[in-house]
């Protein structure tokens, strides 16, 4: 996969503030994105790859929150409209149980990160 170098936004928001904070820009480049590597507090790192990874994690977390909210909304909708027919009620409750299981799985994933 060919990952491009730092964008103008990444230079403004990541690299420039890093340089101003006293981090040392090295004469080596990241093998993944081509950005200059930096050293700060004895740690050598690629600020662009770290920035991209954080944005990806944040995006996934946001989507998980959206999914969980949708599951809760569907659960509330099902709970407010329970059918009187026994067979239909069993299917309804089974669907609610599956939604609850999904919510618990999302929460377990969040706790495991």
C-alpha positions as YAML, in Angstrom:
chain: A
units: angstrom
residues:
- id: 1
  name: UNK
  ca: [0.00, 0.00, 0.00]
- id: 2
  name: UNK
  ca: [1.42, 3.35, -1.01]
- id: 3
  name: UNK
  ca: [0.87, 5.91, 1.75]
- id: 4
  name: UNK
  ca: [1.58, 9.50, 0.79]
- id: 5
  name: UNK
  ca: [3.72, 11.90, 2.76]
- id: 6
  name: UNK
  ca: [2.46, 14.54, 5.14]
- id: 7
  name: UNK
  ca: [-0.34, 16.79, 3.95]
- id: 8
  name: UNK
  ca: [-0.30, 20.55, 4.44]
- id: 9
  name: UNK
  ca: [-2.73, 20.07, 7.33]
- id: 10
  name: UNK
  ca: [-0.41, 17.55, 8.99]
- id: 11
  name: UNK
  ca: [2.56, 19.87, 8.56]
- id: 12
  name: UNK
  ca: [0.59, 22.74, 10.16]
- id: 13
  name: UNK
  ca: [-1.06, 20.71, 12.93]
- id: 14
  name: UNK
  ca: [1.59, 18.11, 13.74]
- id: 15
  name: UNK
  ca: [5.09, 18.82, 12.49]
- id: 16
  name: UNK
  ca: [5.31, 22.59, 13.08]
- id: 17
  name: UNK
  ca: [4.05, 22.49, 16.70]
- id: 18
  name: UNK
  ca: [6.37, 19.56, 17.35]
- id: 19
  name: UNK
  ca: [9.38, 21.53, 16.12]
- id: 20
  name: UNK
  ca: [8.33, 24.52, 18.24]
- id: 21
  name: UNK
  ca: [8.10, 22.28, 21.30]
- id: 22
  name: UNK
  ca: [11.80, 21.46, 21.08]
- id: 23
  name: UNK
  ca: [11.62, 18.08, 19.37]
- id: 24
  name: UNK
  ca: [14.58, 17.27, 17.17]
- id: 25
  name: UNK
  ca: [13.95, 16.55, 13.49]
- id: 26
  name: UNK
  ca: [16.23, 13.72, 12.39]
- id: 27
  name: UNK
  ca: [17.87, 13.17, 9.03]
- id: 28
  name: UNK
  ca: [15.94, 9.91, 8.65]
- id: 29
  name: UNK
  ca: [12.48, 9.41, 7.21]
- id: 30
  name: UNK
  ca: [9.56, 7.17, 8.04]
- id: 31
  name: UNK
  ca: [9.52, 4.08, 5.81]
- id: 32
  name: UNK
  ca: [5.70, 4.15, 5.80]
- id: 33
  name: UNK
  ca: [4.80, 7.75, 4.97]
- id: 34
  name: UNK
  ca: [8.10, 9.44, 4.15]
- id: 35
  name: UNK
  ca: [7.77, 12.08, 6.86]
- id: 36
  name: UNK
  ca: [10.90, 13.09, 8.75]
- id: 37
  name: UNK
  ca: [11.36, 11.17, 11.99]
- id: 38
  name: UNK
  ca: [11.59, 13.12, 15.25]
- id: 39
  name: UNK
  ca: [13.20, 12.54, 18.59]
- id: 40
  name: UNK
  ca: [11.82, 13.84, 21.85]
- id: 41
  name: UNK
  ca: [12.52, 12.66, 25.39]
- id: 42
  name: UNK
  ca: [14.68, 9.85, 23.99]
- id: 43
  name: UNK
  ca: [11.91, 8.48, 21.79]
- id: 44
  name: UNK
  ca: [12.26, 8.35, 18.00]
- id: 45
  name: UNK
  ca: [8.90, 8.43, 16.22]
- id: 46
  name: UNK
  ca: [6.98, 9.44, 13.13]
- id: 47
  name: UNK
  ca: [4.55, 12.18, 14.16]
- id: 48
  name: UNK
  ca: [2.49, 11.83, 10.97]
- id: 49
  name: UNK
  ca: [1.89, 8.09, 11.39]
- id: 50
  name: UNK
  ca: [1.03, 8.64, 15.07]
- id: 51
  name: UNK
  ca: [-1.38, 11.43, 14.12]
- id: 52
  name: UNK
  ca: [-3.02, 9.26, 11.46]
- id: 53
  name: UNK
  ca: [-3.32, 6.30, 13.83]
- id: 54
  name: UNK
  ca: [-4.94, 8.51, 16.49]
- id: 55
  name: UNK
  ca: [-7.40, 9.91, 13.96]
- id: 56
  name: UNK
  ca: [-8.26, 6.39, 12.84]
- id: 57
  name: UNK
  ca: [-8.83, 5.24, 16.44]
- id: 58
  name: UNK
  ca: [-10.98, 8.30, 17.12]
- id: 59
  name: UNK
  ca: [-13.00, 7.67, 13.96]
- id: 60
  name: UNK
  ca: [-13.61, 4.05, 14.92]
- id: 61
  name: UNK
  ca: [-14.63, 5.09, 18.44]
- id: 62
  name: UNK
  ca: [-17.06, 7.66, 17.01]
- id: 63
  name: UNK
  ca: [-18.61, 5.03, 14.74]
- id: 64
  name: UNK
  ca: [-18.94, 2.62, 17.67]
- id: 65
  name: UNK
  ca: [-20.77, 5.29, 19.68]
- id: 66
  name: UNK
  ca: [-23.09, 5.90, 16.70]
- id: 67
  name: UNK
  ca: [-23.75, 2.17, 16.33]
- id: 68
  name: UNK
  ca: [-24.42, 1.74, 20.04]
- id: 69
  name: UNK
  ca: [-26.79, 4.72, 20.04]
- id: 70
  name: UNK
  ca: [-28.67, 3.23, 17.08]
- id: 71
  name: UNK
  ca: [-28.91, -0.12, 18.88]
- id: 72
  name: UNK
  ca: [-30.29, 1.56, 22.00]
- id: 73
  name: UNK
  ca: [-32.83, 3.45, 19.91]
- id: 74
  name: UNK
  ca: [-33.97, 0.24, 18.20]
- id: 75
  name: UNK
  ca: [-34.18, -1.53, 21.56]
- id: 76
  name: UNK
  ca: [-36.37, 1.27, 22.95]
- id: 77
  name: UNK
  ca: [-38.57, 1.12, 19.85]
- id: 78
  name: UNK
  ca: [-39.04, -2.63, 20.22]
- id: 79
  name: UNK
  ca: [-39.69, -2.35, 23.96]
- id: 80
  name: UNK
  ca: [-42.42, 0.21, 23.42]
- id: 81
  name: UNK
  ca: [-44.31, -1.93, 20.92]
- id: 82
  name: UNK
  ca: [-44.58, -5.44, 22.33]
- id: 83
  name: UNK
  ca: [-47.03, -7.58, 20.33]
- id: 84
  name: UNK
  ca: [-49.82, -9.48, 22.06]
- id: 85
  name: UNK
  ca: [-49.48, -12.65, 19.94]
- id: 86
  name: UNK
  ca: [-47.24, -15.16, 21.75]
- id: 87
  name: UNK
  ca: [-45.29, -16.23, 18.64]
- id: 88
  name: UNK
  ca: [-44.72, -12.65, 17.56]
- id: 89
  name: UNK
  ca: [-43.74, -11.74, 21.13]
- id: 90
  name: UNK
  ca: [-41.12, -14.51, 21.20]
- id: 91
  name: UNK
  ca: [-39.58, -13.21, 17.96]
- id: 92
  name: UNK
  ca: [-39.72, -9.68, 19.29]
- id: 93
  name: UNK
  ca: [-37.99, -10.62, 22.55]
- id: 94
  name: UNK
  ca: [-35.39, -12.65, 20.66]
- id: 95
  name: UNK
  ca: [-34.55, -9.60, 18.55]
- id: 96
  name: UNK
  ca: [-34.28, -7.48, 21.70]
- id: 97
  name: UNK
  ca: [-31.98, -10.07, 23.27]
- id: 98
  name: UNK
  ca: [-29.69, -9.99, 20.21]
- id: 99
  name: UNK
  ca: [-29.53, -6.19, 20.36]
- id: 100
  name: UNK
  ca: [-28.56, -6.34, 24.03]
- id: 101
  name: UNK
  ca: [-25.84, -8.90, 23.21]
- id: 102
  name: UNK
  ca: [-24.46, -6.56, 20.53]
- id: 103
  name: UNK
  ca: [-24.41, -3.63, 22.95]
- id: 104
  name: UNK
  ca: [-22.53, -5.74, 25.50]
- id: 105
  name: UNK
  ca: [-20.02, -6.81, 22.84]
- id: 106
  name: UNK
  ca: [-19.38, -3.16, 21.89]
- id: 107
  name: UNK
  ca: [-18.82, -2.28, 25.52]
- id: 108
  name: UNK
  ca: [-16.46, -5.24, 25.99]
- id: 109
  name: UNK
  ca: [-14.45, -4.10, 22.97]
- id: 110
  name: UNK
  ca: [-14.20, -0.59, 24.35]
- id: 111
  name: UNK
  ca: [-13.01, -1.93, 27.72]
- id: 112
  name: UNK
  ca: [-10.40, -4.13, 26.03]
- id: 113
  name: UNK
  ca: [-8.70, -1.35, 24.06]
...
